[in-house]
Amino acid sequence: MSKKKKEAALLSVLAAVVLTSFKLVVGIITGSLGILSEALHSALDLVAAVVTYFSVRVSDKPADRDHNYGHGKVENLSALIETLLLLITCVWVVYEALHRLISGNTHIEVSVWSFVIVIGSIVIDVNRSRMLYKVAKETNSQALEADALHFRTDIWSSMVVLLGLVFAKFDVFWADSVAAIAVALIILSVSYKLGKKAVDVLLDKAPETSLDVARQIIKDHPQVLDYHGLKARTAGADTFIKVNIHLDPEMKLIDVHTLCDAIEKEIQERIPRSEIYIHTEPHEPSHTTSESGDDLK
C-alpha cells in the first residue's frame, strides 16, 4: 500500500512539472490571464504535489516512542497546506482579473498553442485525477484524495479558460479575465472543502460513519448488555476507536476475550486500518446508560 501511494504521488509531481512549464511559456507568449492563472494554479499544484509526496512517505511510518499513534496526521497537515496554497491562488487571480477589466487592458494573443496546452492539460488532469482517486480509495489516504480533488478542479478551470480563449478568438477579450475569475471561484469552493476536512481531522472531530459502523456492530452482539463512551478519531489513513461495554458479571474471562476479539475483527473488516480499544465492565441494571451509547462519561 505504501509503495502504491508513493508511486501515485511521484507521478502527480512529474505531471505538475510538465503542465506548469508549458502553461507558463504559452501564457507569457499570448498574454492570456486565463492561461497565466492556470500556470500559477499548476505551480501551486506542483508545490502541493511535492508536499503530498513527502507526506505519504512519512505518514505510513509505524508508531514510535515519540509518536504513539503513528504519523498519519502528516497527511492531514499536507491537505491543509494545499488549501492555503489554493487560497493564495484565488487572491492573485481575482486581483489581476479585476485590474485588467477596470483598466481595459484585456487584449491577448490567441494562438493554436493556447488551445493545445489547455486541451492537453485537461487530458492529463483527467487521467491523474482518476489515478489518484483510485489509489486514495484503496489506501484511505486523505493527502492523495486532496491531491485528486485538487486536480479535478484543474479540469473544470481549464474548461473555463478554454471557453475564454474561444471568445477571445472572436475579439471578445474581456471573456479571458472573466474566465480567470470563474477559475478563482472554483478554486475557492474546493479550498473550503479541503480545508474543512483537514481541520476536522486535525481537531479530532469524530468520524460519524465510523461511529455508526462501530455502534451497529456492538449492538449486533447480544452478549453486550449496554455500552457507553464510544469515541473515534482519525489520523491520516488510520482510525482509532474506543468504547466501554457492559457484560454479564458471570461471564468467563475467556468468553469476554473471545467476544472482544470478535467485535474488533468485525469493525476492522468494515473500517480498514482501524485500531480498537474495548474496556469491559460488569453490567449493573440500575446504572444503565442511554440506548444510543453516545454519552461520554
N, C-alpha and C positions, 0 to 999 in steps of 0.2 A: 504493500500500500504506500509506504513512504517513498519508494523509488518511483512509483507511478505519479505521485504528487510532484516530486522534484522535476521529473521529465516534462510534465504538463506546464509547470511554472517556467521552466527554462525555454520551452518553445514559445511561450507567451512573450518572454523578454525579447527573443530574436525577431518575432513578428513585429513587436513595437518599435524596434530599432529600424527595421526596413520601412515601415509606414511613416514614422516620424521624419526620416531623411527625405523621402520622396515628397511628402506633403509640404515640408519646409521649402524645398527647392522650387516646386511648382507655385507655391503661394507667393514667394518673393518675385518670381518671374512675372506672374499675372497680376499681382497686387490684390488678389481676392481676399477680402477679410474672412469670408466663409472658409476658404481653404487654410488661411493662416490660423484661424481659430481652431480648425481641425488639427493643424500641425501642433499647436500648443497643447490641445487636448491629448494628442498622441504622445507628446513629450512627457506630459504628466502620467499618461498611461505607462510609459516606459519606466518612470520612477516608481510608479505603483507596482508594476510587474516585477521590478528588481526587489522591492520591499517584500512582495509576496513570495518570491523565490527564496529569499533568506529566511522568511518567517516559517515556511513549510520545512526548511532544513532544520530549524530549531525546535519547532512545535512538537515533533514526534520523538524528541529525546525523552527517555524514561525519567520518572521521578527520581530525585536525588535528595541529599541531606538538606540542601537549601531550598528545594522546590518540591515539597512533599506531594503536591497534586499535579506534578508534571509541568510542562512548558506550553500547554495548549493555548493559553491566553495571548501568546505572541501573535497568533493568527488574528485574534480579535483586535489587537492593537494595530496590526497591519491594515485591517479593514477600516479602522478609524482614521489612520493616516491617509488612506486612499480618499476618504470622504473630504478631509481638509484640502487635499490637492485639487479635488473636483470643484470645491467652493472657490478656490483661488482662480481657477479657470473661468468660472462664471463671472466673477467681478471684472476680470480683464476684458473678456469678450463683450459684455454689456457696455462697459465704459467706451471701448473703441468703436463699437457699432453706433452708439448714440452720438458720439463725437462726429462720425462720418455723416450721419443723417442730418445733424444740425448744421454742420459746415457745408454740406452739399458736395463734399469730396467723395463721391461714391463710384466714380468711373473705375472699371477694372478691364484687364485684357483677358479675354476668354479664348483659350486655345484648345486643341484636341487633347493636349496633355492634362488640362484641367479635368476633363471628363474621364480620362484614363486613370488618373490617380484616385479620383473619388470612387469610381466604379470598382477599381481594383481593391481599394480599402474595404469596401462593402463585402466583397467576396472573401477577403482574408478574415475580416471580423466575424462573418457568419460561421466560418469553419473553426476558428479558435474559440469562439464563444460556446459552440456546441461541444467541442472537445473539453473545455474547462468545466462546463456544467456536468458532463458525464463523469469526469474524474471527481469533481466536488461531491456529487451524489454518492459515488462508490466509496469515498473516503471520509465523508461527513466533514469536509473542510470548508470553514467559513471564509478563509482567505481566498481559496480558489473560486468559491461561489461569488465573492465580492468582485474578483477579477473578471469572472464570466459576465456578471451583470454590468460591470464597467464597460466591457467590450460590446455588449448588446446595445448599450446606449450609443456607442460609436456608429452602429449600423443605422439607427434612426437619424442621428445627427448628420451622418454622411448623406443620407437620402434627402434631408432638408437642404443641405449645401448643394446637392446635385440639382434640386429644383431651382435654387437661387441662380445657379450657373445657366440653366435653361432660359430663365427670364432675362439674364444679363446678355445672352446671345441675341435677344431681340431688343437690346438697348434699354431694358428696364433695370438699370444698375443698382437702384436702391434695394432691390429684392435681395441682393447679396448680404447687405447689412441686416435686413430683416431676418434672413435665414440664420445669420450668426446669432441673433438674439434668441431665435427659436431653439438653436442648439444649446444656448446657455440655460434656457428654461428646462429643457430635457435633462441636462446635467444636474440642475438644482433639484429636480424631482428625485433622481436616482441618489444624489448625495444624502438627501433626507432619509431615504430607506436604508441605505448602507450604514449611515451614522447611527441611526436609532437602534438597529440590530446590534452593532458593535458595542454601543454604550450599555445596552440592556445586559449583554453578557459580561462586560467588564464590571458592572454593578451587581452581578449575580441575580438578575431577575429570574424568577422561577420559570422554566420552560413548561408551559401549560400542557403541551402534547405529551411530554414525558411523564408529567404528574398524572394525567388521565390514564396512560398505559399502566403505570405502577399501581394506581388506585384500583383499576379494574382487575388486574391480576391478583392483588391481595384479596379482593372481595370474592374471587372465584375459588378461594381455598376455605372450605367450611371450618377447618380447624382454627382459623383466625377469628376469634370471637369479637374482636374490636381492634382498632388501631388509632394512633394519633401521631402528631409530629412529623407528618410526611413532608419532606423537603427535597428540592432538587436544584441543581445549578449546573451550568456548562462551562467548559474551558476548552476552546478550540473544538476538536472533534470528540472530546470526552464529556461524559455526563456523570455527575455524582449524585446519588440518591441515598437518603437515609430515612428510616421510619421505625416507630415503636409499635410492635404488635402484641396483642393480649391473647394468651393461650390458657387452656385448662391447666390449673396448677398440678393436676395429677399426671400430665403428660411426661413420658420418659425423656431423658436428655437426648437419647439417640433419635427419638421421633422428632424432637424440636429441631435438632440439627438437620435431619433429612428434609423437614418442611422448609426451613430457611434456605437450604440449598436449592430446593425445587423452585421457590419463589425467585431467588436470584437468577437461576438459569433461564426462567421464562422471561424475566424482564430484560436480561442481556440478549435474548434472541430477538426481542422486539425493538430494543434500543441498542444499536451497535456501540461498542466501546464504552459501556456503562459500568460503573463501579457502585455496588450496592452495600450499604451497611444496615443490618437489621438488629434492633435491640428487642429482646423478648422480655415480657414480664407477666406475672400471673394475673388472670382476669378476675376483677372484683366487680360484680354487677352493680354495686352501689356507687361505683366511680366510673360508670360507662361514659365514654366520650361521645361527641356528636357523630351521627351516621356518616357525615361527609368525610370525616377523618382529617379535616383541614386545620384543626386547632393545633397550635404550635407550642403547647405548654409542656 
